[in-house]
């Protein structure tokens, strides 16, 4: 549990590109400090930023290059399918019949289909004359090309020479455009075809798809539809997905299986959106049209976390900012250098004598010899109000400072742009929010996490200038809390009827103290239960999770407030139950939006989890043995009438040092639990045995949400890199005992999975359990990485052409098992065409057809193999009976546990490695269960019975 949660501080999601968030926001510093690179009110901030980051002054950050190593978060088609791209391009151009800049196409493509436009497609545009027409109004530079719909559109989709013939058999690519153009004809042409979707059904499906912008597998649609609308989805829908083609885009990642499709909701674009990036309220419609045709639009950086300079905010839906870095602020500096040289020769002949509203102009700065681009907003007698299109603020100046802007300075997009702050939409004009935002963000260089790449993108801002990253959005939301509802904490004050909700393994506890806020919270949550019982619609589903978002999840059978603390891809995320101090991992479909009628009340109610530690006792994993933690849990978690006395308040850590009592005798500290622990011998033994000490053992307070909830502590590290730096294996596969005749291409194995030191703990998931002498575990903290890898393998291998693979024993490859792709080791090749394989990430043995094997590419060899063979420590090796094996399996298989490492048996291959571990089940509130004790007791009972 992070100390900084209540302050809105929080790290960025784990799926952050590894090379982006670890750096501070970059700002080029090649210009002399005497130059006016920014408005004067921001110069101090920029110079402070540069002084903190001197190593970046000579570093060039290319926006495109920065994102190359990062894996995309959204589903994407790989490899490139021209047929699919062409059909989508037709849809985009139909909405832009007057043409669009080619530089704008990647952004529009991503907005509509939540996928990146393949770079190869941009090169092929000029050859797709049946799809589009390309014009070169200025030069031959690709970014200055204009794109129009084809002058003559054929009624049948021609076959492109660039389209592989293997794709012609796909049911999606060549039929879909015809259905979209004439859906009514296709539905009525065949008597055997199902009837059209009813308007009500189509509307519900459209609403559902819009909630999951990263795509929804078609086979998951029936259950989600049933859960949301309490009625069954007609069976014919999945058999005839083309009926949905007018409300969604249908992608078939498995060309040989038309029922395995991904559905992407179509985005209806507002064709009147401002393309120029100028404030629409200050620009005439004709001027907007003229400017959009002459100045290219600003393209959002491709990197997920671009650096931005925040200028100002009239409300949280209109935050003006500038992108910092190569291609943006650096290009602007070059442009202004050229303008200074151009107008410095003789600007008397270039004066703009008759300015008009909406007109572009060059402006001589007041104090220095800077020439800036601006737009005329208002013309007065001898003055004009101008908007600096690259700096994002307005100013009233003398007409004599206006110069005619030469057309060669139209080439760079206007750098001042807008964004919206995620999560604050309902409170965009609240003065408390805007005041907090101004103090924390205005004039500062921040990182922006781009959630929606629209004309006005939706972002989460982070201040990374301090030791702890600060989530600006979350901090602004907390400004709405009503502090009068908090229970005022004072040193030496005592509180009765205290409820201890969580005990962490380092001795930290979370309590609920009676207060007006707690009473109000319980009343609102009761209303929430009634709301969801009577009104469950798609509007309640969380469609856009992000760090710092406030929503609801089930805790002990009831809806409770949570804050999203981390995202692991688009499906699994970490949450904090803010009123009890418990963390968990859930799927996004388990979350619900706060009901609109109750939103303000819930947001304004302060969090009720008071973070405490026991006074006079150390707070560290080394001092708190499992026995001490367990004793405290047994004593307080089920006590409904605890009392506490505050000894000290640590405002910086938001931590209260308290004396805790299970009675009302709080006047005598010698009767406190603190003293009882100090007098006991719980501190003096089992020094070498620690459960995880980096946060709460959530299993003891685990909400009954879903089987995937993490029941041990989540990592609280704020680092932006992987938890471990795996050691690199020097020998490729094939040189270590591979039999003769193996394929000539050598595959470098993934790095070896790093384990904790002997005696240390790790959170694990038991994927396979045969008996105490043989089971398979996976490291829990990296499971989300495996989920991401599995998704990438599905997208990759289901797009590949089927090629025969020479299969040999001990070969590492990819295998398709039940519509999923796994990294496997070939254990044996049978004569009937079947192959025995071992799943290197799950530890299972499977028989698959040799036709379902593919070469494992190096791209999928970055993550260490996740399956680790293990045996249980604390019991003697023996021939385990069937009864003992069943007992062990029921206790551990498919469960998250805490493992304590006893020993490691290294081997030449990672799949031959073996560990000996203790296993601890922490899922019960009453006590932790050590599995070797259970097996020893069972063995003794069986022996005595015999």
N, C-alpha and C positions, 0 to 999 in steps of 0.2 A: 504494500500500500504506500503510495507516494505521499511524502509530507506536503507536497505542493499542490495537491488536487484542489483544495479549497480556494487556491489563488488563481485557478485557471491555468496553472502550469501543466504542461504535458508534452511528452515526446511525440514525435511524428510516428505514423504507422510503421510497422515492421517491414512492409513491402516498399518502403522508401528506396529509390535508386541509391545504391551504395556510394556513388561518387558525388551526389548532390547535397544531401542534408548535412554531411560532415563538415562542409565548408561554410564560412560566413558569407552573407550576400556580397557579391563582387561589384565593385564600381571602378571603372578605369580611372587611373590617376596619372596618365601621361601628360595631361595639360598642366600648365603652371597654375599654382594656387591663386595667383592674382587674376586669373581668368574667371569670368562669371559663368561657370558651368551650370549653375542652378540659381533659382531665385535666392536673394541674399538671406532670407529667413531660413533656408535649408542648408546653407554652406557650412555652418558650424557642425551640423549633424553628419554631413558627408565627410568632413575632415576628421571628425572623431572616429567615424567608421574606418577610414583608411588608416588611421594611426593604430587601430586595433588589429588591422590585417595587412601589415607591410609586405608580407610575402606574396600578396596577390597583385601588387602594383605592376608587375611585369608579366602577369599571366593572362593569356588570352583564353576566354571561356567561350567556346562555340556552342551555341544552343543545341545544334543538331548532334554534335559529337558527344555532349554530356549525357545524352539519353541512350546512346547506342548500347552500352553494356546492360542497361536495365531491362528487365522483362516487363512487358505490358501487363497492366492489371486487367484489361478488358479482353474478352474473347476476340480473336482475330483469325483470319483465314490464312493458312500457310500450307503449301506454297501458293504463289500467285495464280488466281483463276481468272483469266480475261473475260470469260463468259459472264461470271457473276459481277465483276466490276463494271462491264459494259451495261448490264441491265440496271445496275444502281445508278450509273452515270446518267442514263436516260431519265430516270426519275428526278434527279437533281436538276438537270437542264430544263425539264418540263416546268419547273417552278421558277426558272430564271431565263425566260424566253428572250429577254433583252441582253443576255450575255452576262458573264462574270469573269473576274480575273482568275487566271490559272493559280496564282498564289493563294487565292481564297479557297480553292477546291479541297485541299486536304482537310481544312477545318470543317467545311460543310459536310464532307464525307464522314468525318468522325462524329459530328453532331447527329447525323441521321442514322448511322449504322453502328456507332460505338466501336469502330475499328479504324485502324490506320490505313490510309490509302497506300497501296504498294507503290514504292518509288518507281518500279518498272512501268507502271501504268502511265505515269506522267510522260515517260519517254515515247510511249506508243500512241499518245493522243492524236498526233497528226496523221497516223495511219488508219484511224477509226473514222473514216469519212462518212460511214453510214450511221454513226452515233453523234458526231459533233463536227463543228467547223472551227478551225483555229486561225486567229488573225494576229498579225504582228504590227500593232499601231506605232510602236516606238523603236524597237530594236529587236534583235534576235534572242535577247535574254529570255529564258523560260519564265522568269517571274514577272515579265512584262507582257505576257501573251493574254489575249482575250479569247474566251471560249463561248461558242453559241451552239444551239441545237442544230442538227444536220438540216440542210436546206430542204432535202427531200427525204422524208421518213418512210421507209418501206413498211408495208403491213405485216410482213414476216421478218423475223430476225435473221439477218444474213449470218453466215458462218465466217468468222474472222480467221485469217491465215495464222494468226498468233494463238488461236485457241487449240489446245491439245484435243485430239480426237477422242481421247479417253473420257473427256468431260461431256461429250455429246449424249452419253447414255444417262446422265444425271437427270432425274425427274424435275429438278428445280430450275436449272439455269436457262434452258431455252423455252420452257413452257410458261414460266412465271410472267414475263413481260406481256405475253398475249392475254393472259388472264386479267392482268391489271388494266389493260386498255379496254377490254370488253368482257368484264366479269359477268354481266347479265346474259350475254350471248352464250358463254361457255356453260353457265349453269342450266340453261334451258335447252341446249342443243342435244343433250343426251337424256333420254327418259330414265336410264338406270342410275343417273347421278343423284346424290342426295339433294334434298331441297335446300334452298338458301338459308343462311343463318338468320334467325329472327333479329330484329333491331335491338331487342333487349339483351339477347345473348351476345351479340356483337359488341354492344356497349360495355357489358361486364368484362368480356375478354380484353377489350381495349384498355379499360381501366386497370386491369390486373397486370397487363404487360408493361404499362407505363410505370408501374411501381418498381420494376427491376430492369433498369437501363442497361445493365451488363448482360442482358439476355436471359432467357428462361428455356430450359430443355422442354420440349413438347411433352415428353412422357411424364414430367412433373406437374403438368397443367391440371389433370383431373383432381388430384388430392388438394392442391392449392385452391382450386375453384370450389371444391366441396367445403373446405375449411372456412373460406371467406363468405360464401353466399348461402351455405347450408342447403345446397341442392346439387344434384348430380350433373356432371357435364355430359351432354349427349355423346354416345360412343362414336358416331360417325365423324365427329370433328377431327379426331386424331388420324382417321383413315383418309380424310380428304382435307389436308392442311391448306390446299390451294384456296379453300373458301375463306381463309384468313388473310389472303394476300393484299387486301385493300386496307387492313389495319396494322399489318406487321410485315416485316421482311423475314423470309424463311431461309435459313442457312442450313445446308446439309453437310456437316463435317464428315459424315460417313457416306460417300457416294453409293456404296452398295447396300445401304440400309435407309430407305426413305423415311422410316418411322423415327429415326434418330435425328431430329432436327432441332436447331436453336431458333427461337422466335425473338425478334427484335421489334419493339414497338416503333412505328413510324412517327417521326416528329413533324408536325405541321408547322412549317416555317412562316413567320410573319414577314411577308415581302416588303412591308413598309419600314422594316427596321433600318436604323441609321447605319449606313455602310462606312461613313467617313470617320466615326469616332468623335465627332464634335457634339457639344451640348445641343440636343435637338430643340430645346425650348428657345434658343437664341438664334436659330438659323431658319431662313425661309426655305420653303419646299423647293423652289427653283434653284436656290443656291446649293442645297443638299445634292440635288441631281447633278448639277454642274461639277461640284467638287468630287463626288463619288466617281465621276467619269475621268477625272484628271489626276487625282491622287490615289495611289493604291491603298487598299484597306490594311490596317494593322493586323498582322497574323499573330495569334497567341503563341508564345514560346512552346516548343514541343516538350521541353523538360517538365517534369511533374512539379518541381519546386523552384520556380524562377524567383530571382531576387527582384523586389519592387521598392520603389520610393513612394510612400503614401503622401499625397499632397493635401487633400482635405476631404471632408464628407458632409454633405448637406443632410443625408440620412444614410443608413446602412445599406440601402439598395442603390446608392449613387456615390460610391467611394471613388474619387479620382486618384489615379496612380500612374506611375511610369515603370516600364520594365527596364532593368539594369543589366547590362552585359553586351556581349558581342552581338551585332546585328540590331541593336536597339540604342542604348545610350551612346555607344561608341560611334555608331553610324550618325547619330545626331550631332556629335561633336565634330565629325568630319564635315558634315553639311554646314554647320555654323562657321567652321574655319573657312570654307569656300565662300560663304556669304560675306564674311568680314573682309576677305580679300577682294571680292567682286565689288561690293558697295564702297569700299575704302578708296577706290580709284577716283571716282567723281560722282557723288550721289546727288548732286544738285539737279542733274537732268533726269533723275529717276524718281523724283518726288511724286507721290500720289495726291493729286490736287482735288479730286472729287470722289471721295470714298463713299461706298454704299453698304448698307447692312448685308452681311453674308460674304462680303468680298475678302479674298485673301490678300495679305499685305506683308511687307517686311517692316520691322520696327527697330529704330535705333534705341538701344537701352539708355537709361538715364545717366548712370555714373561711369560706365566704361564703354569701350568701343565694341560692343556686341551688337550683332544684328540677329533678331529673332523672328521666326514666322508667327503670324497672328491672323486672326479673323476679326473683321469689324462687326461689332455687336450693335452699337448705337451711335448715331451721328448727332452731335450737338453743334452749337454755334462755332466755337473755335477749338473744341475738343472732341475726342471720340473715345468710346469704350471698346477695348479690344480684348480678345481672349487668346492667350498664348497657347497655340495648339500643341506645342511640344512640352510645355511646362505645367499646364493644367490650372492656371489661375487667370483672373481678369484684372484689368487696370484701366483707369481713365488717364489719357495722355493728350498732349498737344497734337494737332493735325500736322504740324511741321515735322514730326518724327516718323510720319508714314512714308514708305517707299513702295514703288511698284515691285511686286514679287515676280522675278524672272521665272519663266516656265521650267527652267532646268532645276529649280529648287522644289518642284512638285513631285520629284521622284520618290522621296522618302515618306512613308506613312506618318500621319500625325502620331506623335509619341504619347501624348496624354490620352488616357483611356479610362474606362470605368469598370468597376466590379461590384458584385453583391457579396455581403457577408453571410455565410451559411448559418442557419439556426436563429438568425435575428430578424427574419422577415416580418414576424408579427409585432415586433417592437422597433421598427426601423426609425421612428421619429421620437422615441422616448429620450427625454433630455438626459436622464441618468446614464443611458447607454452611450449617447453621443459625447457626453462629457468624459466618460471613462475612455472612450475610443480616442478622443483628442489627446488626452494625457499620455496614453500608452502607444499610440501609433502615428499620429500626424507628424510629418517631417522626418520620420525614421525609415531606415532601410530594413525591410522584413523579408521573410520567405513566404511565398503564397502557394498553398496547396490548391491546385485547380481541380475542383470537383466536376464542374460542368463547363465544357468549352463552347459556350454560346457567345453571341455578340457581346453581351455583358456577362462575363463568366462568373460562376459561383465559386467562392474561394474561402479557405480558412487561412488566416494570417498567423505567423509565428514570429516572435521576437527571439532570436538566437544569440543575442549579444551577451547574455549572462551565462552563468554556469548551467542553469536550468532553463530549458526552452519554455516560453510562455505562450499559451494558446490565447491569442487576442480575442477571438470570438467568445470562448468560454468565459474569459475574464469580464467581457462586456455584459454577458448574460447574468453573471453574478451581481452586477451592479443593480439589478432589479430586486434583489432580496430585501425583505423588510426586516431590518435589524431589531426592530422593537419586538419581534417574535422570538428572538433568541433569549436563552436563559443567561442573565448576566453572571459571569464567573468571577469570583473574587477569592483571593488568597485567604486561607483559614475559614472559608465558608464551608458548611456541610450541606449535603443534599441526600434526601431519602427517596425511597421508591425508585431507585436507579436500576435500569435493566442493562446488563452486560450482554452485548450482542455478538462480540467476536473476541477471541483470544489468539494472538499471533504467537508464533514459535519463538520470537525474540523477546517476549514479555509484554509487548504492546497490546493494549486492550481498547475496544471501542464500546462506548456506553451511550445510552439514551437517558438524558436527564429530564425530568418533568418540566414542561414549559408550555407557554401559550402556543408556540410553534408546533410542538409535538401533538398537542390536542387538535390544532387546526389540520395538521397533516393527516391524522387518522380519519378525520371527517371527510377530507377531500378524497382520500383513497377509497373510502367506502362508497362515495359517489362514483368514483371511477369504476368500481366493480359493477355497480348498477348500470352504468353507461354501456360497458362492453357486453353486458348480459342482454341488453335490449337493442343495441345498435352495433352490429359488427359488419363493416363494409370494407372495401379495398382501401378506403381513405385512411384506415387505421394502420395499414402496413407501412413499415419503414422502407422507403424506396432509396434513400441516399444516406447511408451511414457515414459518419466522419468523426474524427477525434473531437471530443468535447461536446458532442450532441447529447441532449437530454431527452430521454424517452422512458418507456416502461418495459418491465420484464417480470416474469413470475418468480416470486420468492416465498417458499413455504406455502404454495398454493394460492397466493394472492398477488395482485399487481403492485409493484413497487417501483420507485424512482431509480433510474440508473443513468450513469454517464458512460459513454463509450470511451474507452481509454486506448485501445489499439485495434487495428484492422489487420487481419491476416488474409489478404486477398479480398474477394467480394462476398464471401459466404460466411466465414467464421470471424468472430471479433471478440475482444475482451471487454467486459463491462465491470463497473463498480456500482454496487448497491449503496448509494450515497448516504442512506439513513441508517445503515447497520454496519458499514465498513467491511463488507464482504465482496471479494472479487470472484468472477466466474468467466468462463468462455462459453458462448452460445452461438447458434446460427442466426443469421440476420432475420430469417422468417419467424423467429421466436419473439422479436421485438415489436412493440406497438407505439405509435405516435401518441403523445398526450392529447386527450380529447380537447378540441378547441374551447368548449365552454369552461374547462377547468385549467386551461393552460396558464393564464396569468396567476391564478391562486397557487398552483403548484410551483411555478418558477419563483414567485415572490417569497415562498416559504423557505427559510434557511435549511440547510442539511442538518440532520439530527444526530449524526454519528460524532460523538466527542472522542477525540483521540487522547488516550491517557497512557501513562506508565506508572508503575508502583514506586512511590518515593522510597529512597534509601536502598533500592535494589537496582543493579545494573541492567541496562537494556542492550543485550548482545546475545548472539546465538551461543557463544561459548559458555556463558553463565547459566543460561536456561536449558537445563537438560530436559529430555522428553518427559521424565517423571515430574519435574517441576511444572512444565506446561500442562501436562495432563491433570495434575492435582488441582491447578487453578481452574482449568475448564470444568472439571467435575464439581468444583465448589461453587462456581459463580454462574455458569451458563444456564442452570435450571433453578436458580434462586430468583424469585420474583420480587424480593424486597431487600435489595442490596443498598448500602449507603456508602458515600464517599466524602472525604474531606480533602480540599485542595491545599497542597503544600506549596506549590510553585507553578507559575504559568510561564511557558516559553513561547512568546509571541512569534518569534522567527520560525519556529518549527510547528507552531500551532499545536502545541503539546502541553497537556496538563499533568503535573506530577501529583499523584493522589495517594491517600491512604484508603484502602478498600475494606469494607466490612460486610458481613452477611447478617448483621443485626443492626439495631439502632443505637448501639453503644459506641458512637463515633467520637465520643469525648476522650476515650482512652486509647491512644495509638498502640498500646501494648496488646490490645485485643484485635488489632487489624490483621488482615491476611498478609500484609507486608511482613509483620513481625513473626507470624507463624512460619512463613517461608524462610525467613532469615535464620530462625532457630532450628529449622529442620536440617536433615543431612542431604536434602535434594540437590544441594550445590556441590556435593563432595564425591559424587560417583557418576559413572557413565560419562566421563569426560570425553571419551572418544566416540560417543554416539550422539549425533544431532540430527533432528529432522530439519527440513529446509528452514533456514533462518532469514530469508530475504523478504518475508511478507507473511500474511495470514495463511494458515493451513486451511484453505477454504473448504476442505472436505468436512471439517467439523461443523461448519455452518452452511453447507452447500445447499443452494436452492434446488428444488426438484423441478428443473426446467427441461432438461434434455439429456440424453445419455452422453452427449459430447461435452457436457460441462466439466471444466477442469476442477478436480477435487483436491488438488494440491496447489501450492502457491504459484501464482504467475510470476514470471520474471519482472522485477521492477527496475532493471537496468534501463538507463535512458540512452544507452549507446546506439548509434545509428549503423553499427556494423554487426556482423553475425556474432552470436555469443562466443563461439570458438573460432580459432584460426587453425583449421585442420592441417595436419602435417601432410606434405605431399609425398606420395609414393613414387619412387624413382623408376621402378620397373614396370613396363607395360604388360598387359595380359598377353600371355603366349610365351613369355620367357620364364615363367614360373611353373613348370610342370605341365604345360599344355602339350597334348599329344601331337605327334607328327601329323601333317596334313591339315593343319588349321589354316584359316583364311590368311592370306598374306598381309592384309591390312591390320595393323596393331592398334589396339584401343587402350588409351591411358586410363587406368582405373580412377575412380573418384578418390579424393583424399580420405584418409582413415578417420573414422568417427572418433573424436576425442572424448575420453571418459573423465569423470572427476577423479581426484586423488583417492587413494585407499582410505576408507573410513568416512568419506564424504557422501553426500546424498544427491540424487537426481530424481526428477519426476518422470515416470515411465508409464507406458501403456502396454499391457500384455496382450499381444495379438494372437499368440498360440500357446496353449498349455497342455502338455501331455501328462506330466507328473513332476514332482519336485526336482527330479534329476534332469529334466529337459523341458524348457519353455523358451519362448522368444519374446523379447521386449523391444520397444521403440522409445527413444527419448521424447518425452511429451513436448518439450519446448520447441522442437523442430518439426512437429507434425504438420503445422500449417505450411511449411515449406514443401513437405511431401505432397500436400493437397494441390499446391500450385504446380508442382512438377507433373503430377498426374494429369492435370488439365492441359498443360502444354503438350504432353505426350499424346493425348487424345487428338488435339487439334493438328499435331504434326503428322502422326502416322495414319490417320484416317484420310488425309489428303494425298498420301503417297501412292504412287502407282505400285501395284502388286508385282514384286519381282521375286523369283526363286532365291532362297538363301541356303547356302551350303551349311548344314547344321552338324556340329561335332561336339563331342563331350567336352565339358569344362569351358564352353564358350559363353561369354556374356552377351546378351542381346535383349531385345524387347519382345514381349509376347502379349498377344491379345487374349484376355480371359474374361468372359462375360461382359463384353463391350467396354472393357477398360484395358489400358496398356500398362504393363508392369516391367520393371527391370528384373531380369531373371538370369539364372545360371543353368545351363543345360547339364542335367545329371545323367541322362541316358537317352539314346535314340533307339526306338523300337522298330521292328520290321513292318508293322502295320500302318506306318505313317504318323504315329503318335510320338511325342517327345515328352520325356519327364523333365520338368523344370522346377527350380527352387526360386521363390519370389524373394529377392534380395532386400526388399524393404518391409516385407510382412512376415517372412519366415514360413510361408506355406509351400507345400508340394502340390503340383498340379500336373495333369496330363493334357497336353494341347496338341492340335494338329500342326504339323510342320509348316503348313501354309500360313499359320497365324504368327510366324516369327519374322522379325525384321532386324536389321542391324541397329545396334544402339549407337546413336551419334554422340559425338563428343559434347554436344550442347547439353545432353542429359546426364553428363558425368561430372557435374559440378558439385552436386549434393552428395555427401557420403551415404553409402548404403545404410539404411536405417534399422535393419533387423539385426539384433544381437542375441546369439544363443546364450542361455544362462542356466544355472542350477542354483537351488536354494541353499543358502548358508545356514548353519545352526542345526542341521540334521545330518545323520550319518548316511552316506550313500548306501543304497540297498536296492533290491528288486521290489519295486513298489506294487502293491496289490491293486486290483481294479477299483476296489472301494476307496483306497487312499488317493488314487489318481483322480477319481470323480470328485472327491471332496476338495482336492486342491484346485481342480479345474473350475469348480463352481465358485470358489473364492477369488480367483484371480483373472480368469480369461475374459477378455474384452472389457477390462476395467483399468482405470487410471490409479496408480499406486505410487508410493514413495519407495525408492530402492536405495539401499546403503551398500556401497561397493566393498566387498571383502577381499577379492583377488581377481587378477586378470591372467588368462592363459593366452599369450600372443601366438600368432601363427603367420605363415607366409601369405595367406589369402585372408581378406577381411571376413569372408563367410565362414572360415574355420576358427575364427576368434571366439573365445568363450569367457564368460564372467561368472563369478560366484558372488551372490548378493543376498542380503536380507531384504524381505519385502514387508512393507507396512501399509495396511489399509486404513486410511484416515477419513473414511466417508461417514463414520458414525460420530455423533456429537458426544456420546458418552465416553468413548475411549478409543485409542488407536489399537489396531489388531496386528500383532506380529505373526506372520504366517508360519514361521518355524515353530512357534509355541503351539499353534493349532495342530500341526502335523505331528509334533512330539506327543501331545496329549492323545491324539487319535491312535498313534502307534502303541502307546502304553495301554490304552483301553483294549485294543485288539489282542495285545500280548496277554493281558490279565484274563481276558475272556477265554482265550485258548487254554 
